[in-house]
Amino acid sequence: MIDGPLAGVTPASNGQFLAVVNDAITRETVKTAALQMGWQNPKVREGGADAALKLIQSTAVPGFLLVDISDSDDPLLAMSALAGFCGGETHVLAIGMLNDVALYRRLIEMGVSDYLIKPVSSQAVMAAIQTATRDEPRPAARPTSARQVAMIGARGGVGTTTIALSVAWILSQQQQQVVLVDLDLHFGSLALSLDIEPGRGFREILGSPDRIDSLLIGAAMTSAGDRLRILGAEEPLEDTLNLGNDGLATLLTDLTTSVDCIVVDLPRSLGPMTRHVLGVADAIGIVTDLSLPAMRDTQRLIGLIKAIRENARLFVIVNRMGGVAGEVSRADFERGIGAKIAYAIPFDAKAAVAAAERAKPLVEVARQPKTVSELHGLAVGLLGAEEKPASPPTLLRRILGK
């Protein structure tokens, strides 16, 4: 811990975690470590020692500070400036590129808990945090932990949004509080599928992680039922959206403590936000048809996802089976992708038309038992539930409204 706090500045009493790191890979590593150690909303920002000083000057002093000094011309001077704002209750961890024993010793003499050299693993960061806070209780574990489900299409037009909407609707009917997130900010159609206006403020949430709170999130959501909310946007096509994943990571962390399930409809553009979701989701569904191009891209997506997260719970979902010209056989498709098809939803033209006309989820208007049962089974599988949800409504129950 660094001694010598500036008069009038009090360290945050809530044990807030703040990391200011130059590169995206290390930021992601640090955030993973902090979440695994129990911090509910770790703040991980871009920058170095100067940026850390500005953040601390404008906000509360954190309980734990990790600062990147690799871009500092004089790391010791930079850390000395931080010492003026960090009191004895603030744990400080430094990270950098320079492998210098003399620098390490001077930092330790100043009260820095440890100095790590890039590249670092989440395990190394966790060990350093644990050593620094050895005499203090660990942050309380999150009281709830929402299941996070990601849906991505192998090709455009395979019905990923349709499947994501049906899964979210099924879960909401099983007493789950569900948030459905549409990450295609230009062309997303989740809200349009239900004939509702997307809320306002989603783009601001993703671009301003420092401002995220429950009120801002609530204002950006649109209600699609008693237990289903949608987060989406319809941004002007003229706007270039250069958004990192910090805002999304903070949003998902906040939501995990307030809802039961988060279903994310991912665009096929593999930007930072898409890759972040693929790296943290509890279950990932690849939606595809049985065309040859889709077979190729399903195989590629499987490889990418396993590279991002080796032990991901991954489901290949064939949609509109029997309705695409030139389909390859199921057996040939499975051989081509090197994996089994988990769920196959038959082509149901009448249900698709009814869903579009009535602005309802496909599963709510479908009449074919195979369509309904596969969608319900998919929802159970993605959620990882031990027991199946209640049986789909029979025709008699639909007529009676029960």
C-alpha positions as CSV (number, residue, x, y, z in Angstrom):
1,M,0.0,0.0,0.0
2,I,1.2,3.5,-0.8
3,D,1.5,6.0,2.1
4,G,1.0,9.7,2.0
5,P,-2.6,10.5,1.0
6,L,-3.6,14.0,0.0
7,A,-5.5,15.8,2.6
8,G,-9.3,15.7,2.1
9,V,-9.2,12.6,-0.2
10,T,-10.7,9.5,1.3
11,P,-10.3,6.1,-0.2
12,A,-13.5,4.4,-1.4
13,S,-15.1,2.4,1.3
14,N,-16.7,-0.1,-1.1
15,G,-13.4,-1.7,-2.2
16,Q,-13.8,-0.6,-5.8
17,F,-11.4,-2.2,-8.3
18,L,-9.8,0.2,-10.8
19,A,-7.3,-0.9,-13.5
20,V,-5.9,1.4,-16.1
21,V,-4.0,-0.5,-18.8
22,N,-2.7,0.3,-22.2
23,D,-3.4,-2.7,-24.3
24,A,-6.7,-4.6,-24.9
25,I,-5.4,-8.1,-24.3
26,T,-4.1,-7.2,-20.8
27,R,-7.3,-5.3,-20.0
28,E,-9.3,-8.4,-20.8
29,T,-7.0,-10.5,-18.7
30,V,-7.2,-8.2,-15.7
31,K,-11.0,-7.9,-16.0
32,T,-11.3,-11.7,-16.0
33,A,-9.1,-12.0,-12.9
34,A,-11.0,-9.3,-11.0
35,L,-14.4,-10.9,-11.8
36,Q,-13.1,-14.3,-10.7
37,M,-11.8,-12.8,-7.5
38,G,-15.3,-11.5,-6.7
39,W,-15.5,-7.8,-7.7
40,Q,-19.0,-7.2,-8.9
41,N,-18.2,-4.3,-11.2
42,P,-14.4,-3.9,-11.8
43,K,-13.6,-0.8,-13.8
44,V,-10.9,-1.5,-16.4
45,R,-10.0,1.5,-18.5
46,E,-7.5,2.3,-21.3
47,G,-4.4,4.3,-20.5
48,G,-1.4,4.4,-18.3
49,A,-0.3,6.2,-15.1
50,D,-1.3,9.6,-16.3
51,A,-4.8,8.4,-17.2
52,A,-5.0,6.7,-13.8
53,L,-4.2,9.9,-12.0
54,K,-6.8,11.9,-13.9
55,L,-9.5,9.2,-13.1
56,I,-8.6,9.3,-9.4
57,Q,-8.6,13.1,-9.3
58,S,-12.1,13.2,-10.8
59,T,-13.7,10.2,-8.9
60,A,-13.4,8.3,-5.6
61,V,-10.1,6.7,-4.8
62,P,-10.4,2.9,-5.3
63,G,-9.7,0.2,-2.8
64,F,-7.5,-1.6,-5.3
65,L,-5.6,0.1,-8.1
66,L,-3.7,-1.7,-11.0
67,V,-1.8,0.7,-13.2
68,D,0.2,0.2,-16.4
69,I,3.5,2.1,-16.3
70,S,4.9,0.7,-19.6
71,D,4.3,4.0,-21.4
72,S,5.8,6.2,-18.6
73,D,9.0,8.0,-19.4
74,D,9.7,8.1,-15.6
75,P,7.7,5.3,-13.9
76,L,8.9,6.2,-10.4
77,L,7.8,9.8,-10.9
78,A,4.4,8.7,-12.2
79,M,3.9,6.4,-9.2
80,S,5.0,9.1,-6.9
81,A,2.3,11.4,-8.3
82,L,-0.3,8.6,-7.8
83,A,0.9,8.2,-4.2
84,G,-0.4,11.7,-3.5
85,F,-3.9,10.6,-4.1
86,C,-3.9,7.0,-2.8
87,G,-4.1,6.5,1.0
88,G,-2.9,3.7,3.1
89,E,-6.0,1.6,2.5
90,T,-5.5,1.5,-1.3
91,H,-3.6,-1.6,-2.6
92,V,-1.6,-0.8,-5.7
93,L,-0.3,-3.2,-8.3
94,A,2.0,-2.0,-11.1
95,I,2.4,-3.7,-14.5
96,G,4.9,-2.9,-17.3
97,M,7.3,-4.1,-20.0
98,L,10.6,-3.4,-18.3
99,N,12.3,-6.3,-16.6
100,D,14.4,-4.3,-14.1
101,V,15.2,-5.5,-10.6
102,A,16.2,-2.0,-9.5
103,L,12.8,-0.6,-10.7
104,Y,11.0,-3.5,-8.9
105,R,12.8,-2.7,-5.6
106,R,12.1,1.0,-5.8
107,L,8.4,0.3,-6.5
108,I,8.2,-2.0,-3.5
109,E,9.9,0.5,-1.3
110,M,7.3,3.1,-2.4
111,G,4.5,0.7,-1.1
112,V,3.5,-0.9,-4.4
113,S,2.3,-4.5,-3.6
114,D,3.9,-6.1,-6.7
115,Y,5.2,-5.4,-10.2
116,L,4.2,-7.7,-13.0
117,I,5.9,-7.9,-16.4
118,K,3.8,-8.3,-19.6
119,P,2.5,-10.5,-21.0
120,V,0.6,-11.7,-17.9
121,S,-2.0,-14.4,-17.4
122,S,-5.2,-14.1,-15.3
123,Q,-3.7,-16.6,-12.9
124,A,-0.6,-14.3,-12.3
125,V,-2.9,-11.3,-11.8
126,M,-5.1,-13.2,-9.4
127,A,-2.1,-14.4,-7.4
128,A,-0.7,-10.8,-7.1
129,I,-4.2,-9.5,-6.0
130,Q,-4.5,-12.3,-3.4
131,T,-1.0,-11.6,-2.0
132,A,-1.8,-7.8,-1.8
133,T,-5.1,-8.4,0.0
134,R,-4.1,-11.4,2.1
135,D,-5.0,-9.8,5.4
136,E,-8.4,-8.5,4.1
137,P,-11.7,-10.4,3.4
138,R,-12.3,-11.2,-0.2
139,P,-15.1,-9.1,-1.9
140,A,-18.5,-10.7,-1.5
141,A,-19.5,-13.0,-4.2
142,R,-22.2,-11.9,-6.5
143,P,-25.6,-12.7,-5.0
144,T,-26.9,-14.0,-8.3
145,S,-25.3,-15.0,-11.5
146,A,-27.4,-14.8,-14.7
147,R,-26.9,-17.3,-17.4
148,Q,-25.4,-15.7,-20.5
149,V,-26.5,-17.2,-23.8
150,A,-25.0,-16.1,-27.2
151,M,-26.6,-16.7,-30.6
152,I,-24.6,-16.2,-33.8
153,G,-25.5,-17.1,-37.4
154,A,-23.2,-19.1,-39.6
155,R,-24.6,-17.1,-42.5
156,G,-26.9,-14.1,-43.0
157,G,-30.6,-15.0,-43.3
158,V,-30.5,-18.3,-41.4
159,G,-32.9,-17.0,-38.7
160,T,-30.6,-16.3,-35.8
161,T,-32.8,-13.4,-34.6
162,T,-35.9,-15.6,-34.9
163,I,-34.3,-18.4,-32.8
164,A,-32.9,-15.9,-30.2
165,L,-36.3,-14.3,-29.8
166,S,-38.1,-17.7,-29.3
167,V,-35.5,-18.9,-26.8
168,A,-35.8,-15.7,-24.8
169,W,-39.7,-15.8,-24.9
170,I,-39.7,-19.4,-23.7
171,L,-37.4,-18.7,-20.8
172,S,-39.5,-15.7,-19.8
173,Q,-42.6,-17.9,-19.8
174,Q,-40.8,-20.2,-17.3
175,Q,-40.6,-17.4,-14.6
176,Q,-37.2,-16.3,-15.7
177,Q,-36.4,-12.6,-15.8
178,V,-34.8,-12.3,-19.3
179,V,-32.9,-9.5,-21.1
180,L,-32.6,-9.9,-24.9
181,V,-29.6,-7.9,-26.2
182,D,-29.4,-7.0,-29.9
183,L,-25.8,-6.2,-30.7
184,D,-26.4,-5.3,-34.3
185,L,-26.7,-1.5,-33.7
186,H,-27.3,-0.7,-37.4
187,F,-29.5,-3.5,-38.7
188,G,-30.8,-5.3,-35.6
189,S,-34.4,-6.4,-36.0
190,L,-35.4,-7.9,-32.6
191,A,-37.6,-4.9,-31.6
192,L,-38.9,-4.7,-35.2
193,S,-39.9,-8.4,-35.0
194,L,-42.2,-7.5,-32.1
195,D,-43.4,-4.3,-33.7
196,I,-42.0,-2.2,-30.8
197,E,-39.6,0.8,-30.9
198,P,-36.1,0.1,-29.6
199,G,-35.2,2.0,-26.5
200,R,-32.9,5.0,-26.5
201,G,-29.5,5.1,-24.8
202,F,-28.0,1.7,-25.7
203,R,-25.3,3.2,-27.8
204,E,-24.4,5.6,-25.0
205,I,-24.2,2.7,-22.5
206,L,-21.8,0.8,-24.7
207,G,-19.7,3.9,-25.3
208,S,-19.6,5.2,-21.7
209,P,-18.8,2.5,-19.2
210,D,-18.2,5.1,-16.5
211,R,-21.8,6.3,-16.6
212,I,-23.5,2.8,-16.5
213,D,-25.9,2.3,-13.6
214,S,-29.3,0.6,-13.2
215,L,-31.3,3.7,-14.0
216,L,-29.5,4.2,-17.3
217,I,-29.9,0.6,-18.2
218,G,-33.6,0.6,-17.3
219,A,-34.2,3.7,-19.4
220,A,-32.6,2.0,-22.5
221,M,-34.7,-1.1,-22.2
222,T,-38.0,-1.8,-24.0
223,S,-40.6,-4.1,-22.4
224,A,-41.7,-7.1,-24.5
225,G,-43.7,-8.8,-21.7
226,D,-43.9,-9.1,-17.9
227,R,-40.4,-10.8,-17.7
228,L,-38.8,-10.0,-21.0
229,R,-36.9,-6.8,-21.8
230,I,-35.0,-5.8,-25.0
231,L,-31.9,-3.8,-25.4
232,G,-31.3,-2.6,-28.9
233,A,-30.7,0.3,-31.2
234,E,-31.3,1.6,-34.7
235,E,-28.4,3.8,-35.3
236,P,-28.1,6.0,-38.5
237,L,-26.2,4.2,-41.3
238,E,-24.1,7.3,-41.7
239,D,-22.6,6.8,-38.2
240,T,-19.4,4.8,-37.8
241,L,-19.5,3.0,-34.5
242,N,-16.0,2.5,-33.1
243,L,-17.0,0.9,-29.8
244,G,-14.7,-1.3,-27.7
245,N,-15.9,-3.9,-25.3
246,D,-15.5,-2.1,-22.0
247,G,-19.1,-0.7,-22.0
248,L,-20.5,-4.1,-22.9
249,A,-18.5,-5.9,-20.3
250,T,-19.7,-3.5,-17.6
251,L,-23.3,-3.8,-18.8
252,L,-23.2,-7.6,-18.7
253,T,-21.6,-7.6,-15.3
254,D,-24.3,-5.3,-14.0
255,L,-27.1,-7.4,-15.5
256,T,-25.9,-10.7,-14.1
257,T,-26.8,-9.5,-10.6
258,S,-30.3,-8.3,-11.5
259,V,-31.8,-10.8,-14.0
260,D,-31.9,-14.6,-14.5
261,C,-30.8,-14.9,-18.1
262,I,-29.2,-12.7,-20.8
263,V,-29.7,-13.8,-24.4
264,V,-27.4,-11.9,-26.8
265,D,-28.1,-11.9,-30.6
266,L,-24.7,-11.4,-32.2
267,P,-24.0,-9.8,-35.6
268,R,-21.7,-11.8,-37.9
269,S,-19.1,-9.0,-37.8
270,L,-16.4,-10.3,-35.4
271,G,-15.6,-7.1,-33.7
272,P,-14.5,-6.6,-30.0
273,M,-18.0,-6.8,-28.6
274,T,-18.8,-10.1,-30.4
275,R,-15.6,-11.7,-29.4
276,H,-16.1,-10.6,-25.8
277,V,-19.5,-12.2,-25.6
278,L,-18.2,-15.4,-27.2
279,G,-15.5,-15.4,-24.5
280,V,-17.8,-15.1,-21.5
281,A,-21.1,-16.7,-22.5
282,D,-22.2,-19.8,-20.6
283,A,-23.7,-21.3,-23.8
284,I,-23.2,-20.5,-27.5
285,G,-25.6,-21.4,-30.3
286,I,-24.5,-21.4,-33.9
287,V,-27.6,-21.1,-36.1
288,T,-27.2,-22.5,-39.6
289,D,-29.0,-24.0,-42.5
290,L,-27.8,-27.2,-44.4
291,S,-26.2,-25.3,-47.3
292,L,-22.6,-25.9,-48.3
293,P,-21.5,-22.3,-47.6
294,A,-23.1,-22.6,-44.1
295,M,-21.3,-25.8,-43.5
296,R,-18.0,-24.2,-44.2
297,D,-18.7,-21.1,-42.0
298,T,-20.1,-23.3,-39.2
299,Q,-16.9,-25.2,-39.1
300,R,-14.9,-21.9,-39.1
301,L,-17.0,-20.5,-36.2
302,I,-16.5,-23.6,-34.2
303,G,-12.8,-23.3,-34.6
304,L,-12.9,-19.6,-33.6
305,I,-15.0,-20.2,-30.5
306,K,-12.9,-23.0,-29.3
307,A,-9.8,-20.8,-29.7
308,I,-11.4,-18.0,-27.7
309,R,-12.9,-20.4,-25.0
310,E,-11.7,-23.9,-25.1
311,N,-14.4,-25.4,-22.9
312,A,-17.4,-23.5,-24.3
313,R,-20.8,-25.1,-24.2
314,L,-21.4,-25.0,-27.9
315,F,-24.6,-26.0,-29.8
316,V,-25.1,-26.3,-33.5
317,I,-28.7,-25.4,-34.4
318,V,-30.1,-26.1,-37.9
319,N,-33.0,-23.8,-38.7
320,R,-35.6,-24.2,-41.5
321,M,-34.5,-27.8,-42.1
322,G,-36.1,-29.1,-45.3
323,G,-36.7,-25.6,-46.6
324,V,-33.5,-24.6,-48.3
325,A,-32.7,-25.6,-51.9
326,G,-29.6,-27.7,-52.3
327,E,-29.4,-28.9,-48.7
328,V,-26.7,-31.4,-47.9
329,S,-27.7,-34.4,-45.8
330,R,-27.5,-34.1,-42.0
331,A,-24.8,-36.8,-41.8
332,D,-22.7,-35.1,-44.5
333,F,-23.1,-31.8,-42.7
334,E,-22.0,-33.2,-39.4
335,R,-19.0,-34.8,-41.0
336,G,-18.1,-31.5,-42.7
337,I,-18.2,-29.5,-39.5
338,G,-16.7,-32.2,-37.3
339,A,-19.5,-31.9,-34.8
340,K,-23.0,-33.1,-34.1
341,I,-26.1,-31.1,-34.8
342,A,-27.8,-30.5,-31.4
343,Y,-31.2,-29.2,-32.6
344,A,-32.9,-29.2,-35.9
345,I,-35.9,-26.9,-36.3
346,P,-38.1,-27.8,-39.3
347,F,-39.1,-25.4,-42.0
348,D,-42.5,-24.1,-41.0
349,A,-43.7,-21.6,-43.5
350,K,-47.1,-21.0,-42.0
351,A,-45.6,-20.2,-38.6
352,A,-43.1,-17.8,-40.1
353,V,-45.9,-15.9,-41.9
354,A,-48.0,-15.8,-38.8
355,A,-45.1,-14.6,-36.6
356,A,-44.4,-11.8,-39.1
357,E,-48.0,-10.8,-39.4
358,R,-48.8,-10.9,-35.7
359,A,-45.4,-9.6,-34.5
360,K,-45.0,-12.6,-32.2
361,P,-42.1,-15.0,-31.5
362,L,-42.1,-18.0,-33.8
363,V,-42.7,-20.5,-30.9
364,E,-45.8,-18.7,-29.8
365,V,-47.6,-19.1,-33.1
366,A,-46.2,-22.4,-34.3
367,R,-48.5,-25.3,-34.6
368,Q,-46.2,-28.1,-35.7
369,P,-45.3,-30.2,-32.6
370,K,-41.8,-30.8,-33.9
371,T,-41.1,-27.0,-34.2
372,V,-42.4,-26.3,-30.8
373,S,-40.6,-29.2,-29.1
374,E,-37.3,-28.5,-30.7
375,L,-37.4,-24.8,-29.7
376,H,-38.4,-25.7,-26.1
377,G,-35.6,-28.3,-26.0
378,L,-33.2,-25.8,-27.3
379,A,-34.1,-23.3,-24.6
380,V,-33.6,-25.9,-21.9
381,G,-30.2,-27.0,-23.4
382,L,-28.9,-23.5,-23.7
383,L,-29.9,-22.7,-20.1
384,G,-28.3,-25.9,-18.8
385,A,-31.4,-26.7,-16.8
386,E,-31.6,-30.0,-15.1
387,E,-35.3,-30.3,-15.7
388,K,-37.3,-29.4,-18.8
389,P,-39.6,-26.4,-18.7
390,A,-43.3,-27.0,-18.5
391,S,-44.7,-28.7,-21.6
392,P,-45.7,-26.5,-24.6
393,P,-49.3,-25.6,-24.5
394,T,-51.6,-28.1,-26.2
395,L,-54.2,-26.9,-28.8
396,L,-56.9,-27.2,-26.2
397,R,-55.0,-25.1,-23.7
398,R,-54.3,-22.5,-26.4
399,I,-58.1,-22.3,-27.2
400,L,-58.9,-21.9,-23.5
401,G,-56.1,-19.4,-23.0
402,K,-54.3,-21.5,-20.4
